[in-house]
């Protein structure tokens, strides 16, 4: 684990219980096995799924490619519901990238689900790889499910967050060639 500051649980207020569990009711469901090039909910091009509108998105199935979350929406939540995202050999990007933003970004594993995220070759254009990356932003990871982070390349950090990383109640299994977790400013882990 590489981080700026690490919170001491005794000195931190207990987080809102809503951060611990994902709620799939009312979510926009995206079947990764049947992505469309003409969706109004997302963009899918060159094996990259891009979500940029505010909302809660429930992803299920398998994406051989990458997910990019971007835009200025104040809140985007991605719920993994037995989802697998694995980048292709030709892609030198993380399985999930949260682009620079000022809004809330949440990645959640739905209750009792098993989810898998993996990179294909590792290094990005800057010589550093990641499986999940939040560029110049903070990220919350939560839920009552499991997320397996699997590195197939070299010099890959499983979770790379430029600012704050908060992890609540989720099971993370990390198998990587470099750092497991790298948070730039603050790492907070509760019941995980």
C-alpha positions in Angstrom: 0.0 0.0 0.0 1.4 3.4 -1.0 -0.5 6.4 0.3 -0.2 10.0 1.5 -2.0 9.8 4.9 -3.7 6.8 6.3 -6.7 7.4 8.6 -6.7 6.0 12.1 -10.1 4.4 12.6 -10.2 5.6 16.2 -10.0 9.2 15.1 -12.4 9.1 12.2 -16.2 9.5 12.3 -18.1 6.4 11.3 -19.1 6.8 7.6 -22.7 7.0 6.4 -24.1 3.4 6.4 -25.3 4.1 2.8 -21.7 3.9 1.7 -21.4 0.3 2.8 -23.9 -1.3 0.5 -25.0 -0.8 -3.1 -28.6 -0.4 -4.1 -29.5 -1.7 -7.5 -33.1 -0.4 -7.5 -33.6 2.2 -10.1 -30.1 1.7 -11.7 -29.5 1.8 -15.4 -28.8 -1.8 -16.3 -26.0 -2.4 -18.9 -25.4 -5.9 -20.1 -21.7 -6.0 -21.1 -22.4 -9.1 -23.3 -24.8 -7.0 -25.5 -23.4 -3.5 -25.9 -24.8 -1.3 -28.6 -23.1 1.3 -30.8 -26.2 3.5 -30.7 -27.1 3.6 -27.0 -28.4 6.9 -25.5 -27.1 5.8 -22.1 -23.4 5.2 -22.9 -20.9 5.2 -25.8 -19.3 2.0 -27.0 -16.5 2.3 -29.6 -13.3 0.4 -30.2 -13.9 -2.0 -27.3 -14.2 1.0 -24.8 -17.4 1.6 -22.9 -17.8 5.2 -21.9 -20.2 6.5 -19.3 -20.5 10.3 -18.8 -24.0 11.0 -17.6 -25.0 11.3 -13.9 -26.7 8.2 -12.5 -26.3 4.7 -11.0 -25.3 2.1 -13.5 -25.5 -1.7 -12.9 -23.0 -3.6 -15.1 -23.3 -7.4 -15.6 -21.7 -9.8 -18.0 -18.3 -9.7 -19.7 -16.6 -6.8 -21.4 -13.4 -7.6 -23.3 -12.2 -4.1 -23.3 -12.2 -1.1 -20.9 -14.6 1.1 -19.1 -14.1 4.9 -18.9 -16.1 7.1 -16.6 -15.9 10.8 -17.4 -17.7 14.0 -17.6 -18.7 16.7 -15.1 -21.7 14.9 -13.6 -21.9 15.5 -9.9 -22.4 11.8 -9.1 -21.8 8.6 -11.1 -22.0 5.2 -9.4 -20.9 2.0 -11.1 -22.3 -1.2 -9.5 -20.7 -4.4 -10.5 -23.2 -7.2 -10.6 -21.2 -10.4 -11.5 -19.3 -8.4 -14.0 -15.9 -9.2 -15.7 -13.9 -6.5 -17.4 -10.6 -7.5 -19.0 -8.6 -5.2 -21.3 -7.5 -6.6 -24.6 -3.8 -7.2 -25.5 -3.9 -4.2 -27.9 -5.1 -1.9 -25.1 -2.6 -0.3 -22.7 -5.3 1.2 -20.4 -6.8 0.3 -17.1 -9.8 -2.0 -17.0 -11.7 1.0 -15.4 -10.6 4.6 -15.6 -12.3 7.4 -13.7 -11.3 10.6 -15.6 -10.6 13.9 -13.8 -13.7 15.3 -12.1 -14.9 17.2 -9.1 -18.0 15.1 -8.5 -18.6 11.9 -6.5 -17.4 8.6 -8.1 -18.4 5.3 -6.5 -17.5 1.8 -7.6 -19.6 -0.8 -5.8 -19.8 -4.6 -5.7 -23.4 -5.8 -5.4 -24.2 -8.1 -2.5 -23.0 -11.7 -2.8 -21.6 -11.1 -6.3 -18.2 -12.1 -7.7 -16.6 -9.5 -10.0 -13.3 -9.6 -11.9 -11.2 -6.8 -13.3 -7.9 -7.4 -15.1 -5.4 -5.7 -17.4 -3.9 -7.3 -20.4 -0.3 -6.1 -20.8 0.4 -3.7 -18.0 2.3 -0.5 -18.7 0.4 2.5 -20.0 1.9 5.2 -22.2 3.6 6.6 -19.1 5.3 3.4 -18.1 2.8 2.8 -15.3 -0.1 0.4 -15.4 -3.3 0.1 -13.3 -6.3 -2.1 -13.1 -8.5 0.7 -11.7 -7.3 4.3 -12.0 -8.9 7.6 -10.8 -6.9 10.3 -12.6 -6.6 13.6 -10.6 -9.7 12.6 -8.5 -11.0 10.7 -5.5 -12.8 7.4 -5.5 -15.1 5.4 -3.1 -15.2 1.6 -3.4 -17.9 -0.2 -1.5 -20.5 -2.9 -1.5 -21.2 -6.3 0.0 -19.7 -8.3 -2.9 -16.2 -9.3 -4.1 -13.9 -7.6 -6.6 -10.9 -9.6 -7.9 -8.2 -7.4 -9.3 -5.8 -9.4 -11.5 -2.7 -8.1 -13.1 -1.5 -9.9 -16.2 1.1 -7.3 -17.2 4.2 -5.9 -15.5 4.5 -2.8 -13.3 0.8 -2.7 -12.6 -0.8 -1.2 -9.5 -4.2 -2.7 -8.8 -5.8 0.5 -7.5 -4.3 3.9 -8.3 -6.1 7.0 -7.1 -4.6 10.5 -7.4 -6.5 12.0 -4.5 -8.5 10.2 -1.7 -9.4 6.5 -1.8 -12.1 5.3 0.6 -12.9 1.5 0.8 -16.0 0.4 2.7 -17.2 -3.2 3.4 -16.1 -4.7 0.1 -13.9 -7.7 -0.3 -10.9 -6.9 -2.6 -8.7 -9.8 -3.8 -5.5 -8.3 -5.3 -3.0 -10.1 -7.5 -0.7 -7.7 -9.0 2.9 -7.3 -10.2 3.5 -3.9 -8.4 1.6 -2.0 -5.7 -1.7 -3.3 -4.5 -3.1 0.1 -3.6 -1.6 3.6 -4.3 -3.5 6.6 -3.0 -2.1 10.1 -3.6 -3.5 11.9 -0.6 -5.6 9.8 1.8 -6.4 6.1 2.2 -9.4 5.3 4.3 -10.5 1.6 4.9 -13.6 0.6 6.9 -14.9 -2.9 7.4 -13.2 -4.2 4.3 
